[in-house]
Amino acid sequence: MPTTTPSPAVSPADLARLTEHWAEPPSLRAWFSTVDHKRIGRRYLVTAGFFFALAGLSALAMRTQLARPEAGVVSPQEYNQLFTMHGTAMIFLFATPMLFGFGNFLVPLMIGSRDMAFPRLNAFGYWVFLFAGLFMWSSLPFGAAPNNGWFAYAPLTGEQNTPGLHMDVYALGLLFLGISTTAGAINFIVTALKLRAPGMSLNRVPLFVWAIVATAFMVIFALPALNLDNAMLFLDRRFDTHFFDPSAGGNVLLWQHLFWIFGHPDVYIIVMPALGIVSAVLPAFTRRGVVGYPLVVLAIVAIAIISFGVWVHHMFATGLPQLSYSFFSAASTIITIPSGLQIFAWLATMLLGRLVLKVPLLFVIGFIVTFVLGGFTGTMFALTAFDQQVTDSYFVVAHFHYVLIGGAVFPMLAGIYYWLPKITGRMYGERLGRWAFWLIFTGMHVTFFPMHLYGLFGMPRRVYTYRSEPGWDGWNLVSTVGSYLLAVGLLLVLVGVVHAVRRGKPAPPDPWSGDSLEWSTQSPPEPYNFPVLPRVHSLHPTWDERTAESTGPGASADRVLSEGRRTLLTSELDAHRERAVEMPESSLQPLLLAGALLLFFTSMLLAWYPVAAVAVLVVVVTIAVWLWPPRRPDQELGVTA
């Protein structure tokens, strides 16, 4: 399989012009105003990793509290805040933003574009994510953090049952964060549909990009239900509405229906891009493409659709009509088929390929083992009678972590090691990476497998202590030991990344012989990504000689794309050339708009309503300035096919 080594495909003068138009000066203003998708992607990864560390420390505090019966490491009030912030941060502030960080960095590179479709919207989404995360975590030192679980069931979250700012922080924080997630989803959809390199028809789109686009569509359709839920909760708590108050005509199950209409697709919103990472990593370490590419694409689309029909899967113990349970039980079983199809495609790829056992592949193998085990217990929950027996027990906690750690964290770690040379330009240490894998793999199973057992033995979840008589103490101690092993393994990942950035060997453009377009760029890529936008001829462009020639030393510069900050617009289905489009320069407007929104949500939390009104005015003015056409609007330049 041929591979490409990037070399100048344009004259030095053309490269100088590209650098002049795309490079951002190393200044403080440029740091705050950047719209470069690579810098924003790195920021997503680092910020999500920071929130992951905070959530992980919360988990260690909880496991220390539960190591022995009737321990007093933390108080009940502190425990409630810790487990709520742990779950909320892992779901909303780590998993999806981390995967969107991979998407931000990689999607334009994989499809042969120079940036995201809306660079300023991309920067705005990051700043909102950062501010929303700080908004929620800053409540913890003041004892005002959310304290009713990441699912926030009514009526427990009402003002009468949970006084104080706790659940106001939750509702407003997630509404704030939802702005970022929605903006990112729209950007991914438009980027993948309209900025693909010429020749990259839909049957040549990398599986990782398919997964990101499917996830983005799921976000667009699922997130409004969560936003509506949180808006109604805030109105109930602050302005005495009664959406969830049965005594005034409300319905407590309304919260659960709306939450899980979002919540169950959200499991796949988290897992889907991670599955795409697995499909991206495997070809480089099996020396062949993923088996059954069309079927894997169909499986991705099928999961995205079916996931919206299984939300009552989480409500089998709420007393709904038994007949309705049968439909959701069937849907919960059916969704395992496309998931299983991808597993078999990956296994076939490894069996038919020539394995190169590096750290990224180890994490992929660990993912398959762990995710399959989580899938087995998932099919058990599809049975209504079994679900009703183990609901709200630690069996559910075990299943949930097997699916999310196995289905999301292991692929993320595979992606970190796989793309670290491309992101940083440095190679990681293989031996340290292997130590990290075995500690994480062992620690994960030692922590969560015993939870199945003491869950079946009757230990309820969401309790801060327990007595020794039921016999749960020994298994809890094992889980706590495992959690510390897991933490040490994750710490080694951080040490390995920092060591690679500081002292790692310089990375070549393509250290793994990867098959997608990001490996045809420098490590790290230049500000403009590609000196010459590639012309794609196959599903594996860097293994294809014709595509390699389109970016190689014999390629000629496209003057329309070299003169200015431009990228290419192509057709949605077959990626035929349409025209060049001018991309916006760096700007402080995204940061200012996100800051105005932070002021608004903070003012609403503290009931400073006049300040909130001023913040709304600032938001409106900032949006108007953002969208106001320039005095001399840039003309889109047509190009011939």
VOGU-3710 file (C-alpha; in Angstrom, 3 decimals, decimal comma):
1> mptttpspav> 0,000/0,000/0,000  1,592/3,297/-1,009  1,867/6,060/1,502  2,493/9,728/1,007  5,197/11,924/2,431  4,077/15,534/2,181  6,362/17,715/0,136  5,920/21,152/-1,355  3,287/20,885/-4,087  3,303/24,636/-4,699
11> spadlarlte> 6,012/27,228/-5,106  7,619/28,898/-2,086  5,769/32,084/-2,984  2,430/30,266/-2,898  3,302/28,669/0,452  4,258/32,072/1,820  0,914/33,502/0,726  -0,988/30,612/2,292  0,913/31,045/5,537  0,265/34,773/5,515
21> hwaeppslra> -3,486/34,282/5,103  -3,966/31,315/7,469  -1,337/31,614/10,203  -2,241/33,395/13,430  0,442/35,501/15,162  1,756/34,242/18,524  0,089/36,961/20,587  -2,304/37,073/23,525  -5,046/38,506/21,340  -4,606/35,708/18,820
31> wfstvdhkri> -4,872/33,154/21,628  -8,310/34,488/22,572  -9,506/35,177/19,019  -8,363/32,042/17,181  -10,780/30,282/14,844  -8,331/27,564/13,727  -10,145/24,233/14,070  -6,929/22,491/15,158  -6,288/24,860/18,051  -9,945/24,693/19,063
41> grrylvtagf> -9,896/20,898/18,848  -6,848/20,741/21,125  -8,580/23,057/23,579  -11,643/20,827/23,656  -9,436/17,826/24,403  -7,498/19,560/27,191  -10,551/21,189/28,791  -12,623/18,000/28,672  -9,642/16,157/30,150  -9,527/18,698/32,992
51> ffalaglsal> -13,223/18,176/33,764  -12,633/14,414/33,542  -9,924/14,734/36,201  -12,289/16,639/38,500  -15,007/14,025/37,984  -12,470/11,251/38,569  -11,333/12,777/41,862  -14,997/12,952/42,886  -15,314/9,251/42,082  -12,247/8,399/44,168
61> amrtqlarpe> -13,727/10,300/47,116  -16,965/8,328/46,758  -15,184/4,984/46,464  -13,086/5,829/49,534  -16,286/6,587/51,436  -17,794/3,249/50,332  -14,685/1,141/50,970  -15,881/0,223/54,475  -19,321/0,195/56,140  -20,469/3,350/57,929
71> agvvspqeyn> -17,375/5,339/56,984  -17,258/9,084/57,544  -14,921/10,357/54,836  -17,592/12,732/53,496  -20,971/13,819/54,830  -24,266/12,782/53,173  -24,667/16,293/51,749  -21,149/16,298/50,303  -21,636/12,804/48,897  -24,833/13,849/47,104
81> qlftmhgtam> -23,013/16,748/45,477  -20,016/14,591/44,552  -21,987/11,827/42,875  -24,204/14,329/41,052  -21,266/16,350/39,740  -19,402/13,143/38,890  -22,225/11,871/36,686  -23,095/15,268/35,225  -19,484/16,071/34,380  -18,714/12,665/32,886
91> iflfatpmlf> -21,812/12,732/30,665  -22,066/16,389/29,699  -18,639/17,958/30,315  -16,306/15,121/29,362  -17,626/12,436/27,050  -19,342/14,419/24,298  -16,948/17,428/24,381  -13,898/15,137/24,296  -15,234/13,317/21,247  -16,250/16,603/19,643
101> gfgnflvplm> -12,655/17,713/20,288  -11,416/14,803/18,171  -14,004/15,768/15,575  -12,934/19,411/15,558  -9,307/18,548/14,967  -9,802/15,661/12,550  -12,955/16,092/10,450  -11,596/18,908/8,223  -8,318/16,990/7,815  -10,079/13,719/7,028
111> igsrdmafpr> -12,323/15,259/4,370  -9,589/17,387/2,776  -10,771/20,825/3,930  -8,899/23,757/5,399  -11,289/24,476/8,278  -14,760/23,908/9,646  -17,669/25,424/7,739  -18,291/28,080/10,416  -14,971/28,831/12,148  -16,281/31,613/14,400
121> lnafgywvfl> -19,242/29,476/15,474  -16,706/26,761/16,259  -14,767/29,112/18,537  -17,999/30,303/20,145  -18,987/26,702/20,916  -15,705/26,100/22,717  -15,926/29,232/24,870  -19,504/28,381/25,852  -18,412/24,854/26,788  -15,569/26,202/28,931
131> faglfmwssl> -17,733/28,804/30,677  -20,600/26,350/31,262  -18,230/23,833/32,820  -16,686/26,446/35,099  -20,187/27,719/35,952  -21,173/24,272/37,222  -17,931/23,224/38,925  -17,474/26,561/40,700  -20,598/25,799/42,742  -18,909/22,858/44,500
141> pfgaapnngw> -16,544/24,839/46,792  -19,557/26,897/47,963  -21,594/23,799/48,842  -24,153/24,725/46,185  -23,409/22,058/43,565  -26,209/19,960/42,034  -27,178/17,220/44,484  -30,000/15,086/43,031  -28,179/12,882/40,530  -27,327/13,593/36,901
151> fayapltgeq> -30,884/12,491/35,975  -32,498/15,052/38,373  -35,825/13,284/38,826  -38,845/15,397/39,762  -40,378/15,982/42,300  -37,145/15,487/44,280  -35,619/18,423/42,398  -38,401/20,854/43,294  -37,769/23,850/45,539  -39,623/22,222/48,428
161> ntpglhmdvy> -37,509/19,050/48,400  -34,197/20,634/47,340  -33,929/24,215/48,583  -30,983/26,397/47,725  -29,175/26,944/44,425  -28,198/23,301/43,845  -30,614/22,334/41,097  -30,760/25,872/39,705  -27,053/25,420/38,911  -27,907/22,131/37,208
171> algllflgis> -30,783/23,461/35,099  -29,068/26,685/34,032  -25,701/24,998/33,529  -27,105/22,413/31,138  -29,136/25,022/29,260  -25,936/27,036/28,863  -23,951/24,001/27,765  -26,664/22,977/25,278  -25,917/26,094/23,237  -22,367/24,840/22,656
181> ttagainfiv> -23,430/21,298/21,794  -26,052/22,480/19,310  -23,651/24,909/17,624  -21,045/22,166/17,289  -23,541/19,699/15,828  -24,705/22,148/13,147  -21,103/22,907/12,246  -20,192/19,229/11,839  -23,171/18,536/9,580  -22,490/21,437/7,224
191> talklrapgm> -18,739/20,797/7,188  -19,094/17,111/6,296  -21,744/17,722/3,646  -20,262/20,754/1,884  -16,483/20,914/2,413  -15,327/17,457/1,315  -12,421/17,241/-1,096  -13,328/16,711/-4,759  -14,064/13,057/-5,409  -14,931/12,192/-1,802
201> slnrvplfvw> -18,435/10,952/-2,566  -20,541/9,586/0,278  -19,236/6,061/-0,304  -15,673/7,317/0,316  -16,290/9,226/3,550  -14,235/7,865/6,500  -16,245/5,928/9,063  -15,176/8,336/11,808  -16,760/11,210/9,869  -19,934/9,157/9,359
211> aivatafmvi> -20,072/8,585/13,115  -19,595/12,286/13,887  -22,307/13,331/11,426  -24,765/10,738/12,762  -24,014/11,966/16,285  -24,589/15,569/15,216  -28,026/14,736/13,804  -28,874/12,877/17,027  -27,877/15,936/19,059  -30,105/18,192/16,960
221> falpalnldn> -33,163/15,985/17,561  -32,476/14,863/21,152  -31,220/17,986/22,893  -34,451/20,064/22,660  -36,186/17,600/25,023  -33,475/18,075/27,669  -33,499/21,846/27,204  -37,274/21,917/27,628  -37,000/19,797/30,762  -34,422/22,080/32,341
231> amlfldrrfd> -36,304/25,234/31,392  -39,476/23,895/33,025  -37,533/22,800/36,115  -36,044/26,265/36,523  -39,466/27,888/36,062  -40,964/25,535/38,659  -38,231/26,301/41,158  -37,877/30,047/40,612  -41,239/31,299/39,344  -43,715/28,847/40,942
241> thffdpsagg> -44,966/27,165/37,792  -46,227/23,603/38,224  -45,045/21,507/35,291  -43,986/18,652/37,599  -46,418/19,244/40,495  -49,330/16,721/40,429  -51,289/18,698/43,023  -51,519/21,577/40,544  -52,127/19,513/37,423  -48,506/18,730/36,584
251> nvllwqhlfw> -46,967/15,310/36,019  -43,817/13,957/37,673  -43,334/11,410/34,877  -43,160/14,255/32,354  -39,601/14,882/33,540  -38,597/11,252/33,000  -40,170/11,026/29,553  -38,463/14,183/28,312  -35,189/13,379/30,034  -34,913/9,870/28,627
261> ifghpdvyii> -36,089/10,922/25,163  -32,774/12,738/25,304  -30,981/10,375/27,679  -31,096/7,126/25,789  -30,007/8,582/22,457  -27,334/10,347/24,495  -25,787/6,981/25,351  -25,231/6,518/21,623  -24,320/10,194/21,159  -21,430/9,370/23,495
271> vmpalgivsa> -20,600/5,946/22,092  -21,061/6,599/18,352  -17,986/8,818/17,758  -15,978/6,406/19,919  -17,013/3,569/17,612  -15,872/5,765/14,746  -12,457/6,069/16,413  -12,206/2,275/16,484  -13,009/2,133/12,758  -10,324/4,770/12,129
281> vlpaftrrgv> -7,617/3,072/14,201  -8,047/-0,497/12,945  -6,902/-0,047/9,310  -3,507/1,322/10,391  -2,800/-1,656/12,669  -4,376/-4,413/10,556  -3,027/-3,167/7,208  -6,441/-3,410/5,573  -9,724/-1,503/5,435  -12,604/-2,252/7,781
291> vgyplvvlai> -14,582/-5,244/6,530  -18,109/-4,462/5,343  -17,833/-0,683/5,023  -21,387/-0,221/3,591  -22,880/-2,384/6,345  -21,010/-0,475/9,049  -22,361/2,806/7,639  -25,882/1,354/7,641  -25,350/0,183/11,226  -24,329/3,719/12,264
301> vaiaiisfgv> -27,467/5,180/10,674  -29,683/2,429/12,116  -28,387/3,010/15,652  -28,995/6,747/15,283  -32,630/6,123/14,332  -33,538/3,210/16,627  -32,008/4,890/19,688  -34,914/7,347/19,706  -37,390/4,513/20,204  -36,107/2,942/23,410
311> wvhhmfatgl> -36,392/5,676/26,062  -39,003/3,825/28,173  -36,307/1,180/28,596  -35,309/3,411/31,553  -38,845/3,581/32,963  -39,870/-0,072/33,336  -40,396/0,447/37,093  -42,638/3,524/36,839  -45,985/1,744/36,486  -46,713/2,521/32,838
321> pqlsysffsa> -49,078/0,153/30,948  -47,530/-3,284/30,496  -48,435/-3,408/26,805  -46,296/-0,342/26,109  -43,337/-2,039/27,757  -43,366/-4,786/25,136  -42,714/-2,338/22,290  -39,781/-0,694/24,042  -38,438/-4,061/25,146  -38,435/-5,162/21,504
331> astiitipsg> -36,709/-1,955/20,377  -34,097/-2,345/23,135  -33,337/-5,824/21,802  -33,319/-4,809/18,134  -30,754/-2,029/18,647  -28,196/-4,667/19,644  -28,207/-5,959/16,040  -26,461/-2,983/14,356  -24,150/-2,678/17,368  -23,237/-6,351/17,057
341> lqifawlatm> -22,729/-5,980/13,311  -19,958/-3,440/13,929  -18,320/-5,739/16,476  -18,236/-8,585/13,951  -16,900/-6,236/11,257  -14,001/-5,226/13,522  -13,272/-8,832/14,497  -13,263/-9,857/10,843  -10,918/-6,968/10,045  -8,458/-8,152/12,697
351> llgrlvlkvp> -8,720/-11,801/11,618  -8,155/-11,001/7,932  -5,472/-8,352/8,501  -1,872/-8,388/9,684  -1,915/-7,148/13,267  0,630/-4,594/14,473  0,236/-4,715/18,248  0,830/-1,103/19,304  -0,823/0,717/22,229  -3,773/2,072/20,171
361> llfvigfivt> -4,676/-1,466/19,088  -4,414/-2,708/22,687  -7,033/-0,174/23,730  -9,230/-1,219/20,786  -9,031/-4,850/21,932  -9,777/-3,776/25,502  -12,759/-1,825/24,171  -14,179/-4,837/22,337  -13,891/-7,106/25,393  -15,395/-4,567/27,791
371> fvlggftgtm> -18,104/-3,272/25,462  -19,307/-6,776/24,623  -19,610/-7,592/28,335  -21,591/-4,392/28,818  -23,757/-5,338/25,856  -24,643/-8,679/27,448  -26,026/-6,966/30,545  -27,724/-4,410/28,290  -29,794/-7,112/26,628  -30,741/-8,320/30,098
381> faltafdqqv> -32,233/-4,900/30,847  -34,409/-5,224/27,755  -36,371/-7,885/29,696  -38,960/-6,005/31,735  -39,120/-8,505/34,623  -35,343/-8,530/35,117  -35,115/-4,747/34,822  -37,738/-4,286/37,527  -35,797/-6,571/39,866  -32,428/-4,800/39,581
391> tdsyfvvahf> -33,531/-1,213/38,948  -31,822/1,327/41,226  -29,262/-1,272/42,311  -25,511/-1,350/41,768  -26,079/-3,795/38,913  -27,246/-0,774/36,889  -24,122/1,172/37,900  -21,933/-1,725/36,755  -23,687/-1,997/33,381  -23,592/1,743/32,803
401> hyvliggavf> -19,847/1,969/33,433  -19,062/-1,084/31,327  -20,869/0,523/28,416  -19,482/4,038/28,853  -15,926/3,223/29,938  -15,703/0,274/27,583  -17,641/1,969/24,797  -16,247/5,500/25,082  -13,155/5,845/27,296  -11,185/2,931/25,819
411> pmlagiyywl> -11,687/4,201/22,238  -10,831/7,737/23,380  -7,546/6,471/24,802  -6,906/4,567/21,582  -7,537/7,810/19,705  -5,229/9,797/21,983  -2,324/7,434/21,355  -3,161/7,075/17,651  -3,458/10,784/16,821  -1,008/12,173/19,402
421> pkitgrmyge> 1,802/12,319/16,781  -0,489/14,238/14,430  -1,799/16,604/17,117  1,508/17,363/18,837  4,158/16,385/16,292  5,739/14,085/18,902  5,799/10,315/19,468  4,721/8,747/22,752  6,643/6,113/24,742  5,408/2,637/23,839
431> rlgrwafwli> 6,428/0,955/27,103  4,727/3,561/29,297  1,628/3,298/27,115  1,474/-0,484/27,623  1,771/-0,097/31,393  -1,065/2,432/31,277  -3,254/0,058/29,266  -2,866/-2,911/31,592  -3,463/-0,828/34,713  -6,568/0,766/33,191
441> ftgmhvtffp> -7,924/-2,534/31,853  -7,321/-4,356/35,148  -8,515/-1,475/37,307  -11,698/-1,045/35,298  -12,778/-4,689/35,662  -11,711/-4,938/39,309  -13,748/-1,812/40,050  -16,966/-2,500/38,207  -17,354/-6,253/37,812  -18,013/-6,778/41,576
451> mhlyglfgmp> -20,789/-4,189/41,341  -22,820/-6,721/39,369  -22,571/-9,053/42,351  -23,427/-6,746/45,211  -26,085/-5,187/43,005  -27,694/-8,632/42,696  -27,207/-9,020/46,457  -29,434/-5,975/46,935  -27,173/-2,960/47,427  -29,023/0,143/46,182
461> rrvytyrsep> -27,187/2,837/44,284  -27,062/6,477/45,396  -26,393/5,599/49,067  -23,482/7,195/50,891  -22,991/4,386/53,435  -24,261/0,900/54,384  -24,181/-1,666/57,191  -21,887/-4,686/57,167  -24,622/-7,285/57,717  -25,686/-7,768/54,054
471> gwdgwnlvst> -22,137/-8,826/53,124  -21,457/-5,966/50,732  -18,328/-4,708/52,512  -15,778/-7,096/50,984  -16,911/-6,455/47,410  -16,987/-2,695/48,017  -13,399/-2,810/49,241  -12,397/-4,689/46,065  -14,118/-2,023/43,944  -12,309/0,740/45,806
481> vgsyllavgl> -8,912/-0,921/45,269  -9,749/-1,277/41,592  -10,684/2,406/41,351  -7,220/3,391/42,575  -5,599/1,039/40,048  -7,696/2,670/37,346  -6,668/6,125/38,545  -2,959/5,196/38,440  -3,364/3,921/34,883  -5,064/7,152/33,789
491> llvlvgvvha> -2,324/9,144/35,520  0,252/7,242/33,449  -1,622/8,291/30,303  -1,281/11,920/31,371  2,414/11,424/32,203  2,955/9,802/28,808  1,254/12,645/26,948  3,197/15,331/28,840  6,473/13,446/28,295  5,720/13,096/24,585
501> vrrgkpappd> 4,965/16,800/24,210  8,119/17,819/26,090  10,667/15,165/25,123  9,103/12,858/22,580  10,812/12,095/19,294  9,638/14,246/16,368  6,798/12,488/14,576  6,902/11,853/10,831  3,838/12,804/8,781  2,526/9,209/8,810
511> pwsgdslews> 4,067/7,025/11,550  1,363/4,308/11,305  0,781/4,050/7,526  -2,764/5,289/8,094  -5,350/5,305/5,336  -7,156/8,647/5,746  -6,208/12,119/4,583  -4,958/13,542/7,875  -1,855/11,372/7,431  -0,987/13,172/4,178
521> tqsppepynf> -0,301/16,395/6,091  2,618/17,488/8,235  2,704/16,557/11,955  1,315/18,824/13,303  -0,499/20,154/10,222  0,223/23,582/8,803  -2,347/26,333/9,537  -3,849/25,820/6,062  -3,841/21,981/6,398  -3,210/21,215/2,708
531> pvlprvhslh> -1,029/23,287/0,345  -3,105/21,747/-2,451  -6,536/20,355/-1,672  -6,501/16,652/-2,576  -8,585/14,911/-5,201  -9,918/11,650/-3,723  -10,210/8,469/-5,794  -10,904/5,757/-3,210  -12,025/4,974/0,337  -8,373/4,823/1,480
541> ptwdertaes> -6,864/7,961/-0,065  -3,360/7,800/1,410  -3,070/4,195/0,230  -4,215/5,198/-3,258  -1,542/6,324/-5,740  -3,867/8,646/-7,670  -4,878/10,533/-4,527  -1,244/10,621/-3,386  -0,285/12,206/-6,704  -2,936/14,915/-6,223
551> tgpgasadrv> -1,041/16,248/-3,177  2,466/15,199/-4,165  5,338/17,177/-5,653  3,845/17,020/-9,124  0,537/18,622/-8,150  -0,176/22,114/-9,397  -1,473/24,916/-7,204  -5,061/26,072/-7,529  -4,579/29,825/-7,788  -8,140/30,537/-6,685
561> lsegrrtllt> -7,531/28,628/-3,443  -4,024/30,022/-2,912  -5,005/33,693/-3,162  -6,636/34,373/0,171  -8,143/32,519/3,109  -10,254/30,160/1,021  -11,434/26,589/0,952  -13,516/24,640/-1,535  -17,260/24,093/-1,545  -18,422/20,792/-3,073
571> seldahrera> -21,735/19,047/-3,758  -23,418/17,020/-1,020  -23,547/13,577/-2,666  -20,633/13,239/-5,066  -18,347/16,079/-3,875  -18,161/17,821/-7,251  -16,400/21,192/-7,202  -18,768/24,131/-6,887  -16,871/27,266/-5,857  -14,263/28,681/-3,521
581> vempesslqp> -15,511/30,345/-0,368  -13,799/32,970/1,765  -13,283/31,883/5,373  -13,517/34,410/8,237  -10,479/35,771/10,008  -9,843/35,352/13,730  -12,213/37,360/15,909  -12,934/38,230/19,543  -16,696/38,200/18,908  -17,155/34,504/19,841
591> lllagalllf> -15,460/35,091/23,199  -17,468/38,249/23,871  -20,758/36,548/23,024  -19,954/33,562/25,235  -18,946/35,950/28,042  -22,255/37,813/27,717  -24,126/34,513/27,976  -22,107/33,627/31,079  -23,158/36,939/32,621  -26,796/36,206/31,754
601> ftsmllawyp> -26,869/32,716/33,280  -24,957/33,833/36,380  -27,395/36,704/36,858  -30,375/34,394/36,503  -28,854/32,016/39,060  -28,339/34,802/41,613  -31,677/36,498/40,776  -29,964/39,657/39,527  -32,650/40,169/36,927  -31,723/43,761/35,929
611> vaavavlvvv> -28,178/42,551/35,226  -29,639/39,637/33,249  -31,590/42,132/31,129  -28,383/44,055/30,425  -26,673/40,775/29,484  -29,476/40,029/27,008  -28,936/43,429/25,425  -25,188/42,741/25,135  -25,950/39,354/23,538  -28,269/40,951/20,959
621> vtiavwlwpp> -25,767/43,701/20,106  -22,881/41,224/19,831  -24,882/38,966/17,503  -25,860/41,980/15,378  -22,228/43,085/15,055  -21,202/39,496/14,284  -23,763/39,148/11,480  -23,534/42,693/10,125  -22,191/42,557/6,557  -18,821/44,257/5,978
631> rrpdqelgvt> -18,613/47,449/3,986  -16,990/45,634/1,091  -18,359/42,064/1,233  -16,012/39,414/-0,041  -17,136/38,018/-3,341  -17,319/34,267/-3,692  -15,149/33,332/-6,630  -16,443/30,738/-9,013  -14,177/27,913/-10,146  -14,522/25,533/-13,001
641> a> -14,975/21,835/-12,436
//
